[in-house]
Amino acid sequence: MVSLFAASSAVAAGDPEAGAQLNAQCQGCHGIIGFKAAYPTVYSVPKIGGQNYDYLVLALKAYRDGERTNETMHAIASNLSDQDIDDLAAYYSGDQKN
């Protein structure tokens, strides 16, 4: 039973290499240091590289499900599966610079 749980946890943790492949839409804003978006209002886009894995999962799911509001983030996240979100969170919480 313990090994079954450990195996399922490893899968749920996400694959950073798969996340790197999904990263194209993210890096357009989050990959530019000091980037400011102008829609719907001007705001600084946060750097998400190195952010906490669990936070990223919760935030992306909240954007996807409409529980957190940002039109751009909702549009992007609404097409992400739970596995995509896990993979992106694994990528961004790892040792990369975006």
C-alpha positions as CSV (number, residue, x, y, z in Angstrom):
1,M,0.0,0.0,0.0
2,V,2.8,2.4,0.9
3,S,4.6,1.8,-2.4
4,L,1.3,2.4,-4.3
5,F,0.9,5.7,-2.6
6,A,4.5,6.7,-3.3
7,A,4.1,5.8,-7.0
8,S,0.9,7.8,-7.3
9,S,2.6,10.8,-5.6
10,A,5.5,10.7,-8.0
11,V,3.1,10.9,-11.0
12,A,1.1,13.7,-9.4
13,A,4.2,15.7,-8.8
14,G,4.4,16.5,-12.6
15,D,7.1,16.2,-15.1
16,P,9.3,19.3,-15.5
17,E,10.4,18.3,-19.0
18,A,6.8,18.0,-20.1
19,G,6.2,21.4,-18.5
20,A,9.0,22.9,-20.5
21,Q,7.2,21.8,-23.6
22,L,4.0,23.5,-22.4
23,N,5.8,26.7,-21.4
24,A,5.5,28.7,-24.7
25,Q,2.4,30.7,-23.6
26,C,3.8,31.3,-20.1
27,Q,7.2,32.6,-21.1
28,G,5.7,35.4,-23.2
29,C,4.8,37.3,-20.1
30,H,6.5,35.5,-17.1
31,G,9.8,35.1,-18.9
32,I,10.5,38.8,-19.3
33,I,12.0,40.4,-16.1
34,G,10.1,43.6,-15.2
35,F,7.4,43.0,-17.8
36,K,4.2,45.0,-17.4
37,A,0.9,43.9,-19.1
38,A,-1.5,46.5,-20.3
39,Y,-4.7,44.5,-20.3
40,P,-7.1,44.8,-18.6
41,T,-5.1,47.4,-16.7
42,V,-1.4,48.0,-16.4
43,Y,0.2,45.6,-13.8
44,S,3.5,44.0,-13.2
45,V,3.6,40.3,-14.3
46,P,5.1,38.2,-11.5
47,K,8.2,36.1,-11.9
48,I,7.1,32.5,-11.3
49,G,10.4,30.7,-11.7
50,G,11.3,29.1,-8.4
51,Q,7.8,29.6,-7.0
52,N,6.3,26.9,-4.7
53,Y,4.9,23.9,-6.6
54,D,1.7,23.6,-4.5
55,Y,1.0,27.3,-4.9
56,L,1.4,27.1,-8.7
57,V,-0.9,24.2,-8.9
58,L,-3.6,25.9,-6.8
59,A,-3.2,29.2,-8.7
60,L,-3.5,27.6,-12.1
61,K,-6.5,25.6,-11.2
62,A,-8.1,28.6,-9.7
63,Y,-7.5,30.6,-12.9
64,R,-8.8,27.7,-15.0
65,D,-11.9,27.2,-12.9
66,G,-12.7,30.9,-12.7
67,E,-12.1,31.2,-9.0
68,R,-9.3,33.6,-9.5
69,T,-9.8,36.5,-12.0
70,N,-7.5,37.5,-14.8
71,E,-8.9,37.3,-18.3
72,T,-5.6,36.4,-19.9
73,M,-4.7,33.7,-17.3
74,H,-8.2,32.3,-17.5
75,A,-8.0,32.0,-21.3
76,I,-4.7,30.2,-21.1
77,A,-5.4,28.0,-18.1
78,S,-8.9,27.0,-19.3
79,N,-7.2,24.7,-21.8
80,L,-4.9,23.0,-19.3
81,S,-5.6,19.5,-17.9
82,D,-4.7,18.6,-14.3
83,Q,-1.6,16.8,-15.7
84,D,-0.6,19.9,-17.7
85,I,-0.9,22.0,-14.5
86,D,1.2,19.5,-12.6
87,D,3.9,19.5,-15.3
88,L,4.0,23.3,-15.5
89,A,4.2,23.6,-11.7
90,A,7.1,21.1,-11.7
91,Y,8.9,23.1,-14.4
92,Y,8.4,26.5,-12.8
93,S,9.2,25.3,-9.2
94,G,12.4,23.7,-10.4
95,D,15.8,25.2,-11.2
96,Q,15.1,27.3,-14.2
97,K,15.2,31.1,-14.7
98,N,11.7,32.2,-15.8
